[in-house]
Amino acid sequence: MSVQEGRFSVNYWIDAVSKKDADAFAQKVSVEQTVEVPLEVVPAGYVHGVILGKVSSVEQSGCGRGFEAKISYSNDA
C-alpha cells in the first residue's frame, strides 16, 4: 500500500486470462470497494470525482500468470 496526498493505493493480484478481462475486473473492484452500487448510478461531482476508486494501472504479473492492478482510494472513502 502506498499513500499520496488525500489518497492511498492498494495492489491487487487478478486471476484473468486477458488484459481486457483484468481491466474490467479492476474497475469493478474500484467501485465495489467504495460506493458499492453500479457505476451507472454514481452521481457526478464529489462522489464520482473523488470518492470513487481509481484504477491507476493493470499490468501482466511478474510471475507470468494473472495481472497486478493498482487502485487508489480517497482517504474520505
LINBEL-V558089 format. One record per helix or strand of 3 or more residues. SS is the DSSP state (helix for helix, strand for strand). FROM is the first residue (numbers start at 1). LEN is the number of residues. Records with the same first field share a line. If there is no record, write none. Layout:
SS->FROM-LEN, FROM-LEN
This chain:
strand->2-3, 7-8, 54-7, 67-8
helix->19-14, 39-3, 46-6
